[in-house]
Each structure stands twice: as C-alpha cells, then as structure tokens.
C-alpha cells in the first residue's frame, strides 16, 4: 500500500519549492513592469491628446482672428475713407504705415548685420529682397553700386535721397511717397550707413511690397498679442513656400524652414492639424494650413510647452514605482508566508504519513508477534521445562562432568531466555502502550544509567560526563520504560566508541517550551547523512550482530510519553540525541 502521495499532492509540494516561488515573484515583477509601462503610455497619450486639442483650439482661434484682421484690412484698402473711424485701432492705415516704416528700417539693419564688413554679393541682395518681397535692394558707394533687380535708377528719380548719407551728413534716411487723396503710403525708400562695411544699403518698397509688408505687420501684431496671453510657447505664420511671415522670434522672420513635417502639413491641406513633439526643445507643435484671404494660404504653427506634461509623467512614474515596490515587497512577504504555512502543513502531513507508516509496520509486527507468540512460545516453554528436568534428574554423578553438564545446560537456558526476550520486544512494539506513570526525578535515572555504563566505559577507555544543570522538575514517567529507552541511546553511543572517546549525558529545563531536554552526546564514528532518516526504522542496522530494534524501541517509548527525540550527527565527529519530555502542569 503506497502511503506517499502520488500525482496532485506531489505537484502541490513542488509548487511551494523556493525556486518556483521565486519564479512566481519574478512573474509578478514582470507583470507590474508591463502594467507600469502601459499605464505610463496611456497617461502620456491622454496628456498629448489634451495638448493636441489645446493646440487645435489655439489654431482655430488665431485663424479666425487673422481672417478677421485681413478682412478688415482688405475693406480699408477698398474704402480708404473708412480709415477715419479707426484712429486708435491697429488697423488705422497711418499707424500701420508707421509700423511698416519701422519694419523696413529694421530690415535694412538686419541686412547690414548679415553682410558684415565685406562687400555684399548680388545673390545675397536678391535672396533678402525676395524673402521680404521688396521691390529693390541696393548697396551703394561713391564709386560703385550693386542692386537687385540691377537698376540704380529704380531708387528715386532726380536728386537721390541717399546722397546725404554718402556725404556723411546723416546715418539713415527715410523717404515716403503718399497718396494725396488718402494720405496712405504708396512708396517707401529707406537707406542706412553701414556700420562695419563700406557704403550704404538702400531699400525700396512699392505698393505691392507695402501691401505684403502690411499683412506681415498685422500678423506679427497678432502673434505678439497671443504670445502676451501666456498660452503658447510660440506662434509662427509660414507661407506655402515655407518662408516665415511672422514669428514670436523676430529673428526667424523672413527665413525659410523646411522639414518633412511641414511638407506633410502642406500636402494634407486644411482638413485637420498635424502634430509633432520636439523633444530637445520640450515643445509640442501643432500645425495646419489655413486660408487668410481667398488667394493667401499660410501654415499656422503653434508650439506648446511639454514641461508640465513631463512633470506629471515623472510624478506618475514615481508613484507607479513606489506602488510596484510596495506590491512586490508585500507580495513577496505574502508568498513567503503562504510558503511557510504550506510547508508547515506539508510537514504535518509528512508526520502523519510517517505515523501511518509506523502504524502499518506495527500492525504487521502485531500480526507477526501474535504468530511468533503462538508458534514459538509453547515450544520454548517445553524446551525450558525439559532443560530444568535435565539439570535436576539427569546430571552426571562425577563432579567434573556434572560441572561441564550444568554449564552447557545453563547456556541452553540463557538462549531460550534470549529468544523469549526477543518475542517480548515484538509484543511491546505491537501492543498499545501500557505505561505505569509515576513522579520521577530524571536526574536520578541518569545517575543510575551512568553507574550502569561505568564498567563498559572503563573497559573501552570512554570518559563519562554528567552535565545535568540546575534543579529539574519531576516528570510523570514509566521509570522502567524510560530507563530502557535512555539506556538504548547510551549503549548505542558506547558501541560507537570502541577505541575510546567521550560520552556526555545531561538534562536541563526549558521554561519556554515547558520541557526537560535530555542530551546524550558521543565523539564516536557518527552516522552517515544518508542513514540519518533510517535509524528509527525497524530492523535497520549497520552492525553485524544488531537487530535494528534498540533505537526504534527508544523512539516508541519517548513518543508514548508525549515527547520527541531528535538526532544530530556527522560522520567521523560524533552523534547527539536530544529527548524532549513534557513537564506536567503542576510541576512547571
């Protein structure tokens, strides 16, 4: 009959092995990591969706504002007499022309900084003029000139307005030609003396150029107005040719910025905004192609700061990390606790299995003992009686022969008695324990055992040590049985030291567990590790003349008294048996 669990129970034990529990803990860590990554990505997606919605709303607001401003500007151009109603408005033509003059003057200084202290090249003048839609850009000295388009006469007819600059009489000069009817500027001429290089720079803006510049001034004012509200990081108006018309950064105005993203915006048209993240600049940019006038489409770009988003994501990552560590720590503690409880349960199960196994053995012994008692005891009694009769009635008359005869028959009687004792041991294992419990001082029992072992110890050169310490409480024991159990332990120790050694026997009271701990230690041969689990099995022995019943008998007697017996041994170093016997309540 198989007592050890097969199948599910064996798998259950395997589940609670440390390596498998570590794998479970590792899987928990991986799941938490995956969940953390997913939650962070979900939060990031939601935050960037909010940024996209905010950027789209800003684009829509700026677009409507720009369309309204351009529509008003177009109306004023169509009906100049209405400008009198807009004296304090940015759309007032006179105020707008002043802004255009300031812009063109700034452009002249910007071109001077761009050229530096050298003579400009024609392509530089051409590129700058085209970028700002200027009708003429020129470099003039007393001896030579260079312009785009290449026409010096296109600056001003008659006495040139820039002559005072060439003669060193002024640093810059501005010439405005206005319409007589409306007073609105029709042509604009600006010239400046170069700071580092030779000559002067002159710029001309005709009516078409002025119209474009007015639109850019309006857009730049719009950009400054929205930037002042503190919402976007920047706003950029960019033509379909990717030239920047207006920007929060004035230095970028007039430049071209090309990228695959902007080409996608142009190709996509005005359906919806596209977005991208500029990680290096910590900016989330939304862009859309918008129509400001029937024939004028521009790319409107809005940049939003991602610093707040980064702060939220970092805080979320910290919280997820702390939460995951919390779960891992408490999850690991929970797994360890469950493992400990389950291992304790499995230990009790194994103990019960061992008890069942012992019970089966005892049952087998009971059956064997009954058969032995029935089949052997009666013949033994007959043999014993026959030996007694032989000794009494058939002894030889001669003294020497009689002496040898009686010695021989005594040997026969001793062997019969030994066989009978073996039968008694079988019956002891098989029968339920019937103990004659009485108050016993265990120290007295140990003294008797040491006295009994003295002769054998002296013969084997074994030193006996009594290490009993302190006053010991009385125990309720069957003195004869406990004497027999402890003697088996001491006798086993003496047999392990045929060439001398040390045998230490002692007892102490453990108040915490309310037990008396009896210790039998020797310095003998020790027990190999592979045999430690078998020493209390019936008939297990490594001795040629042993029967393997001494230690099982001691184990059964101790267990019948409600105690436990443990062994600690190392091959070649010695063995220690510890017997724990409970103390009655009134004695502890």
HUDA-V770500 format. One record per helix or strand of 3 or more residues. SS is the DSSP state (@ for helix, = for strand). FROM is the first residue (numbers start at 1). TO is the last residue. Records with the same first field share a line. If there is no record, write none. Layout:
SS=FROM-TO, FROM-TO
This chain:
@=8-15, 18-78, 80-86, 93-115, 122-131, 152-154, 163-166, 207-227, 250-252, 260-268, 307-393, 399-430, 442-460, 479-495, 529-534, 550-560
==136-140, 145-148, 172-178, 185-193, 200-205, 234-239, 243-247, 274-278, 283-293, 296-305, 438-440, 462-466, 475-477, 501-510, 515-522, 564-570, 574-582
